[in-house]
Amino acid sequence: MASFSLFCDPSPSLTLRAECGTSNVSGSISTSSSSAYSAILGGPFSTTGTNSIVDSQISTIVMGSHNSLCGVNHAGCFNSILNGNCNTVSNCYNTILGGGYNTIKNDAFNSIIGAGRNNTASCYASVIMGGTANLVCGDGSIIGGGAYNISIGNTSGVFSGGFNYSCADHAVIAGGEYNTICGTHSGIFGGKQNQIGYGAGFSNIVGGQSNTVSGGYSGIFSGINNSVFADSSFISGGNNNNIYSCYSNIGGGANNNLSCAGCYNTISGGYQNLLYCSENSVVGGGAANHIMYGDSGIIGGGKSNCVDHACYSGAFSGRLNVISNSGYSFIGSGVQNCIVGLKANAIVGGEQNSICNPSGLGYFNLLGGGLGNNISGCYSVLVGGYQNSVSGVYSFIGSGGGFEFPTSYGNQASGRYSFVGTGRNNYASGQFSFIGNGSNSGVTNLASGSVSFIGNGTGNTASGSYSLISNGTSNSASGAYTTVLNGTGNTVSGNNSSILGGANNSNSGTFSTILGGSGNTISAAYSYAGVFGNGINAVAQDTLHVSCLNAVNTPLFTGGTFPSGTIFRWDGVTPLPPSARAIYIM
């Protein structure tokens, strides 16, 4: 049976050694006073695996082999190794609980290695709980486990994983591999090859791969190859997203960028979206949408939409829509719509519609939809249609227009306060001009006079001031205050005159009227004349000309007076009253 004995070394070091077995070779303790009150309580009995205590007083090795307690300049104290092999403890108040080839170095103090292999602690109050080839060089730092982890910042920690590196104070890496922290008060909680750089204090990366944070108070939740270079910004996830804008965030997606100066921006997701040199702006999603050089812009989604130098403007959706140099403007949706103007313009939808004034004076316009429509004026509205154009101020086109290759038949409202309701090939160019409807391919209704009006029809021209054509075809009202109610080929050029209907009538007199018929004429020489019939040429002013008039029981004028408007016969001799007018019957 093995024997057990305790004995006191006669030297002044007052050391204690407990032995099990018959040989006296379980370990060695130096006999100098620097190893006083130390003990080796167990270990191997062969001469090749002994534990040793050198220059470390009040220290203990409990079990194991090839373990060593050694002081620095005869000043080691209060150290212990409880088990394991080839472990080394230096300086004071340090402990290795087990494992192999672990080292607490000369500059360590109050440090612990729990287990594992090839771990090294070389700082004050540091801990390695286990793992392989981990290194703690920061005061008050900890490595929980894993392999090849390094913590050199003070009061920092790496809790698991492999090849993680913490060089900042008050930082933590919870797990993962090849993660690096150099920003104080920061954390990486998992993932691979994530990095928080110098100056990026109070920042976090939750997971993912190859993510980088270089700004303070910033974070990345997950994803791959995401980067935050600004303060107080955040990326939730995705791939290859970048933030250079403070107080900003990217929700997800791929290849999205918040670049240049500017703050308070958001890209919610999508692909290749860009916010450049902007503030308080949002891209909701989509692909290749850009907001540049603006404040408080928004793109909801879609593809390849752009808001450029346009503050407080936005495109909700669609594709290839552009707002440039037009603040407070909006595009709802559609394809290839464009706003280039001063401010407060809107396109609701459609395709290839534009609000554009090269002089930069277009503002307060609304274009509803349609295809190929354009507004270049101010305070104007174009509801829809095809290739219609509004260039006047306070003008309106409702709808209509058209295109038959290679010719456009769109409506135009170029006059101030001009109006076109619908139809095609209608041109309202006069101030306060109005065209309600009408015209067709190759034939134009034209309201060019000030306060001119065309209600309907085809090929009508109202060029006189306060002229009116109600309906018909190829009618012309060129005199001031003239009217054509209906018919075809009628022309009124005298001021304050009218043609009520018929065909191919011409009225050049003033205050004259052709009531109807065909081929009638009132020349400029005859004012206050009237014609009704066919092929009648007026020959006198203040006279009604008719081709046939049936007047039954008409009285004979013999002097005196008749009520106003009375038709009477004249004997050709009795003097007529001054107010009497002749009726010529041809």
C-alpha angles and dihedrals in degrees: 000000000000117000127226122206139172121203140170119237108234090226120099091250090088094212127170128213126181116202134193115195138026100287126078098221108098092119147318134253121192113246095223122109090250088074096047120144093015128134144198108199102181149344140125124334096218122096091235100063106040125145120228141202116199125176092342115117127199088018134134142207110192106179143340134068139276090011119149137201111191131168129215115247090348090302105112118127146161094016128144144186114193100186146328133079138281093006119150129202125186137177118016143317094011130137139194112192097190147305129096139288092002118151136201103193134219096267094051122105130180091000133145137203110192103190143308131091137290093000119153131202118186107162144066121294095347129152136207109184097187147303133100133301095348121158129205116189101155127091114253093006131138141205112196098193144294127102137294094358119154129199116181099155122096118259090002134130148204109195103183146337130069140287092004119154128202116183099160132089119252093009133133138203109193098188148309126093139281091009120150132200122188098153119093123245090013137128143208111194101186147320132088135291093355118154138197107193136214112290092023096113124171092019134134142202112193098189148308130097136292093356119154133201118190100160128080123253089014135125151189119209100193145315133092134287093359120150135195114193099167135072124265096008133129142202116198097195146296133106133300095351118156134195124195092158122094122234089015138122145201115207098199144290128106137292094001117153137198098191141174123014121328138093144222097042132146137198107184096192145297133106132302094348117160136202108186126183091339136127135210090007135141138204108189098194143291127105135297094355115156135199111184136177096351145111126234096357125157139198112183098195143294127106135296095353117154135200108187127178088343117126120205091007133126150181113213099198144317131091136290093358117155134198112184130173091347117115124202090021134138142200114190101193143304135099131298095350116158138197118190112163148093105288151308100040128145139195113187098194146300132105133295093353119150143191101198136153115174090207090058094239100118113117144145094026131144126202115182105193144283129115130302096351123153139198118191100161134073134263090011138138132211112180101189147290133116127308096339120157133207115188100152128093117255089006135147143204118180104191144299128090126126148193133232110178121289096005130071120215098186125145122251131206107185102147124092110268089002124159136201116178102189143304126090137283093017116148120193103184102149125090110268089003121159136200116176102185146316143077127109142211113329095359123093136207107211126192101181101147123095109266090003125160137204114177101185144322138081135291095001122152124201103182100149124091111265089004123157135201111178100185145325137081135292093356123152131204107182102152125085116268092007129152138202110180099184146324135081136284093006121150129197115183102151118093119257092009136124149195114209098194147312132091137295095355122154126204119182097153125102121249087004134136138202105200096196145295131098137292095005122152136198110184125209090258094070121067127183089021128145132201132190123171139039129312094354121155114199112238102179140034123237085031138117112221119202133164093222131010124181109204112174123199093358111175123241115242111233098159138296121067141300128207113274112276095026117145111217141167121248127211092212093240111064111087111254124229114255093249095056118115127197125238111210116208111196 
